[in-house]
Amino acid sequence: MSTAPLLPAGPGSNDDSYYCGVPKSMLFKTGTDGLSEAEAERRLAKFGPNSLPEKKDNPLLKLLLAFVSPMAIMIWIAIGIEAIIKDWPDFGVLLTLQILNSTVGWFEDWKAGNAVAALKNALKPECQVIRNGQHKKMEATLLVPGDRITLAAGAAVPA
């Protein structure tokens, strides 16, 4: 098991007192009034949004990959055998089933992906933050290192 720090260390440093080249002590010395809007915008520009990067899949590539799954390969072999022995009715049936099976599987996968994306958009996490001495409700993706958040019993932590 590695004992390396999870956050990158600063230049010439062997400890984890730096985050993205900035001393953590500077990030976490936020006063009781929280960050100013200008400082929050500056940190958002430097560190980026508080969200994981989303992986985009090419739908055309997924359709092509549906034709080379293990089950599809077995059907392609059967189609090849039917072509070799010149059993054209079975060849046509297997080819039609292969095209339908792969296309319907891809379409169902595409619809499920769209449903998950719609659910993610509907459930955008929100948080309570103190900025300029005022409590604000905002999207959790706009949190930056050093923000002061307020929690209530049973509330989710906007990490």
TABELTA-V794587 format. One record per backbone hydrogen bond with DSSP energy under -0.5 kcal/mol. NH is the residue of the N-H (numbers start at 1). CO is the residue of the C=O. If there is no record, write none. Layout:
nh=NH co=CO
nh=NH co=CO
This chain:
nh=13 co=10
nh=19 co=22
nh=22 co=19
nh=24 co=17
nh=26 co=23
nh=27 co=23
nh=28 co=24
nh=30 co=28
nh=34 co=31
nh=35 co=130
nh=40 co=36
nh=41 co=37
nh=42 co=38
nh=43 co=39
nh=44 co=40
nh=45 co=41
nh=46 co=42
nh=47 co=43
nh=48 co=44
nh=50 co=141
nh=51 co=49
nh=56 co=54
nh=57 co=55
nh=59 co=57
nh=62 co=58
nh=63 co=59
nh=64 co=60
nh=65 co=61
nh=66 co=62
nh=67 co=63
nh=67 co=64
nh=68 co=65
nh=69 co=66
nh=73 co=69
nh=74 co=70
nh=75 co=71
nh=76 co=72
nh=77 co=73
nh=78 co=74
nh=79 co=75
nh=80 co=76
nh=81 co=77
nh=82 co=78
nh=83 co=79
nh=84 co=80
nh=85 co=81
nh=86 co=83
nh=87 co=82
nh=88 co=86
nh=91 co=87
nh=92 co=88
nh=93 co=89
nh=94 co=90
nh=95 co=91
nh=96 co=92
nh=97 co=93
nh=98 co=94
nh=99 co=95
nh=100 co=96
nh=101 co=97
nh=102 co=98
nh=103 co=99
nh=104 co=100
nh=105 co=101
nh=106 co=102
nh=107 co=103
nh=108 co=104
nh=109 co=105
nh=110 co=106
nh=111 co=107
nh=112 co=108
nh=113 co=109
nh=114 co=110
nh=115 co=111
nh=116 co=112
nh=117 co=113
nh=118 co=114
nh=119 co=115
nh=120 co=116
nh=121 co=117
nh=122 co=118
nh=123 co=119
nh=124 co=121
nh=127 co=138
nh=128 co=150
nh=129 co=127
nh=129 co=136
nh=130 co=148
nh=131 co=129
nh=131 co=134
nh=132 co=35
nh=133 co=33
nh=134 co=131
nh=136 co=129
nh=138 co=127
nh=138 co=136
nh=140 co=125
nh=142 co=139
nh=143 co=140
nh=147 co=144
nh=148 co=130
nh=149 co=147
nh=150 co=128
nh=155 co=152
nh=158 co=156
nh=159 co=157
